[in-house]
Amino acid sequence: MLFGALEAGGTKMVMATGNENGEIYEQVSIPTESPEVTIPRIIDYFKDKEITALGIGSFGPIDLDKNSDTYGYITSTPKLAWANYDLVGTIKKALQVPIGFDTDVNGSALGEATWGSTKGLPTSIYITIGTGVGVGVFQNGAPLHGMLHPEAGHVLLSRHPEDTFAGSCPYHPNCLESLAAGPAIEKRWGKKAIDLKDNTKVWELEAYYIAQALVGYILTLSPHRIVLGGGVMHQEQLFPLIRTQVKDLLNGYIKTPQIEDIDTYIVPAALKDNQGIMGCIQLAKLELR
């Protein structure tokens, strides 16, 4: 069977086809512009592919309640052109195939849980730290939904006593995204993260905020493994700093084999940045079932 995958990001749309084993046959990306420009290009890509089903992992917030009148919509996004947009309905009307739908980070969590470093684990978390911060939660065999879906990139943090940066999130000046996403790094230090690789202070501060958030997730969700992905986490020197600070903040309260072996507990993404698109293939498979 041939499945379609759409990773709908705030910066770019990644479209792909693949099989039930997660093998990607073709993958292309286009910029995320307005729906009027972007959606016809997406439909045009898939319309002749003869896909059996499509999986969409989208930036959000989105409506995942199938009993809701706005199921499949992008809702209160700061990308105003996409606010209250019927993403699933518009594409389904054009392609006439089953569509699986979730957040982009839940899609990545699903990709890692199906084919990556969290395969076989009952509960895991995937966190992307890049243009924004998103948290996908895989729990008891499925992505976690609730009243909405996890928006744990916006958990509130305690500021470092020496950090005077105002924050980059328009909603929360001291949330994880506001203090640790790529734009926050650039605004705080005046350079992109890639150009700050050798500045130790940058990464010590970054680890300070990421570790705080991880401790909160560990204490509330109790994941069997945490995967960190996204552009910022390509700075591999962050991993030992984060692991050390997590253990320091837990202060011996949580005693499990996972925390004791923290190098294999907090890990990088294993699917070469394809975890999102592979998760979308799995969303398509699940919807077809």
ROZAVO-171499 format. One line per 5 residues: their letters; for each residue x, y, z of C-alpha. Coordinates in steps of 0.05 Angstrom, whole numbers, plus 5000, padded with zeros to 4 digits. Layout:
REM residues N
a = X,Y,Z; ...
REM end
This chain:
REM residues 289
mlfga = 5000,5000,5000; 5021,5071,4986; 5010,5122,5041; 5015,5198,5039; 5046,5240,5095
leagg = 5040,5315,5107; 5081,5348,5161; 5048,5416,5165; 5097,5462,5199; 5094,5536,5212
tkmvm = 5154,5549,5167; 5149,5493,5115; 5103,5438,5091; 5137,5370,5081; 5100,5321,5036
atgne = 5119,5249,5024; 5097,5181,5003; 5117,5116,5035; 5097,5045,5053; 5070,5011,5114
ngeiy = 5141,4997,5140; 5156,5072,5144; 5201,5071,5083; 5198,5139,5048; 5195,5136,4972
eqvsi = 5193,5210,4957; 5196,5274,4999; 5189,5347,4980; 5178,5411,5018; 5147,5478,5003
ptesp = 5143,5542,5045; 5083,5552,5090; 5049,5613,5060; 4974,5629,5063; 4923,5572,5056
evtip = 4903,5601,4989; 4973,5591,4963; 4996,5530,5001; 4936,5483,5001; 4929,5479,4924
riidy = 5002,5460,4920; 4992,5404,4972; 4931,5377,4936; 4967,5381,4869; 5024,5340,4898
fkdke = 4981,5283,4924; 4924,5280,4873; 4960,5235,4824; 4998,5192,4875; 4942,5141,4884
italg = 4953,5140,4960; 4909,5095,5002; 4906,5143,5061; 4939,5207,5084; 4969,5225,5152
igsfg = 4974,5298,5173; 5015,5324,5231; 5001,5398,5238; 5024,5458,5277; 4971,5480,5325
pidld = 4931,5489,5366; 4885,5442,5328; 4817,5409,5341; 4825,5333,5350; 4755,5319,5376
knsdt = 4719,5278,5323; 4652,5297,5354; 4668,5371,5346; 4640,5415,5290; 4710,5440,5279
ygyit = 4747,5374,5280; 4807,5379,5234; 4813,5454,5240; 4874,5494,5258; 4845,5538,5313
stpkl = 4877,5595,5353; 4945,5595,5319; 4987,5659,5320; 4995,5647,5245; 4933,5688,5233
awany = 4922,5668,5160; 4911,5597,5184; 4867,5612,5244; 4802,5573,5244; 4821,5538,5179
dlvgt = 4790,5471,5160; 4854,5435,5142; 4829,5363,5142; 4762,5378,5110; 4791,5418,5053
ikkal = 4843,5365,5035; 4795,5307,5045; 4744,5338,4998; 4797,5344,4944; 4832,5276,4952
qvpig = 4774,5231,4976; 4818,5187,5021; 4818,5172,5096; 4859,5224,5134; 4893,5212,5202
fdtdv = 4904,5277,5239; 4946,5299,5299; 4995,5352,5322; 5063,5353,5287; 5098,5335,5352
ngsal = 5050,5279,5369; 5066,5254,5299; 5140,5255,5315; 5127,5219,5381; 5088,5167,5343
geatw = 5144,5159,5291; 5196,5147,5346; 5149,5099,5382; 5135,5059,5319; 5204,5056,5288
gstkg = 5254,5095,5331; 5285,5099,5399; 5221,5091,5439; 5195,5030,5403; 5164,4980,5451
lptsi = 5159,5030,5509; 5090,5042,5538; 5101,5117,5551; 5149,5166,5520; 5156,5239,5503
yitig = 5184,5272,5440; 5204,5345,5447; 5223,5389,5388; 5263,5452,5403; 5271,5495,5341
tgvgv = 5231,5554,5315; 5183,5537,5371; 5178,5484,5425; 5129,5427,5419; 5118,5365,5462
gvfqn = 5087,5301,5437; 5066,5249,5487; 5058,5175,5470; 5020,5139,5525; 4992,5068,5528
gaplh = 4999,5055,5454; 4973,5121,5426; 4987,5196,5424; 4958,5232,5484; 4896,5276,5474
gmlhp = 4854,5309,5527; 4813,5372,5530; 4857,5393,5472; 4926,5363,5464; 4992,5375,5500
eaghv = 5018,5446,5493; 5076,5433,5540; 5123,5479,5502; 5088,5533,5541; 5100,5507,5612
llsrh = 5122,5564,5657; 5192,5564,5684; 5234,5599,5737; 5282,5648,5706; 5356,5642,5715
pedtf = 5377,5696,5765; 5425,5727,5714; 5378,5724,5654; 5348,5792,5637; 5319,5771,5569
agscp = 5246,5793,5562; 5225,5729,5526; 5201,5716,5455; 5131,5687,5465; 5073,5737,5457
yhpnc = 5032,5697,5507; 5080,5677,5563; 5146,5714,5576; 5174,5658,5618; 5151,5594,5583
lesla = 5199,5543,5554; 5187,5567,5483; 5196,5639,5503; 5263,5626,5537; 5295,5568,5498
agpai = 5269,5563,5426; 5314,5583,5368; 5285,5654,5362; 5297,5665,5437; 5370,5645,5429
ekrwg = 5379,5693,5370; 5343,5751,5404; 5380,5741,5470; 5450,5734,5442; 5445,5771,5375
kkaid = 5466,5710,5334; 5435,5646,5310; 5446,5583,5351; 5492,5553,5298; 5539,5612,5305
lkdnt = 5543,5605,5381; 5567,5534,5383; 5630,5550,5422; 5598,5598,5472; 5592,5557,5536
kvwel = 5546,5607,5571; 5494,5600,5516; 5486,5525,5525; 5491,5526,5601; 5432,5574,5602
eayyi = 5394,5534,5550; 5404,5470,5590; 5380,5506,5653; 5312,5519,5621; 5304,5453,5583
aqalv = 5322,5413,5646; 5270,5450,5687; 5216,5431,5637; 5239,5359,5632; 5236,5350,5707
gyilt = 5164,5375,5705; 5147,5324,5650; 5182,5268,5688; 5144,5283,5752; 5076,5289,5718
lsphr = 5078,5240,5660; 5131,5190,5683; 5156,5173,5613; 5199,5112,5601; 5244,5154,5555
ivlgg = 5250,5226,5531; 5272,5243,5460; 5298,5312,5443; 5296,5335,5371; 5292,5399,5329
gvmhq = 5344,5446,5304; 5369,5471,5371; 5383,5399,5393; 5431,5391,5336; 5478,5424,5386
eqlfp = 5498,5357,5415; 5538,5390,5472; 5470,5404,5503; 5455,5332,5521; 5505,5321,5577
lirtq = 5489,5390,5606; 5414,5375,5607; 5423,5305,5637; 5467,5333,5693; 5418,5388,5710
vkdll = 5358,5341,5708; 5391,5295,5759; 5410,5355,5802; 5339,5382,5801; 5308,5314,5817
ngyik = 5356,5313,5876; 5350,5238,5887; 5274,5239,5894; 5261,5193,5833; 5300,5128,5838
tpqie = 5288,5085,5776; 5335,5047,5730; 5319,5099,5676; 5342,5158,5717; 5403,5120,5741
didty = 5422,5107,5668; 5404,5177,5646; 5448,5175,5583; 5399,5125,5553; 5338,5160,5583
ivpaa = 5345,5229,5552; 5366,5216,5481; 5369,5249,5411; 5319,5231,5357; 5337,5166,5322
lkdnq = 5304,5173,5254; 5349,5225,5221; 5298,5281,5226; 5246,5238,5190; 5209,5221,5255
gimgc = 5153,5270,5238; 5140,5246,5167; 5145,5173,5188; 5095,5188,5244; 5048,5216,5192
iqlak = 5053,5151,5153; 5033,5115,5216; 4975,5163,5226; 4951,5145,5156; 4957,5070,5171
lelr = 4918,5077,5236; 4863,5117,5203; 4855,5065,5148; 4847,5011,5201
REM end
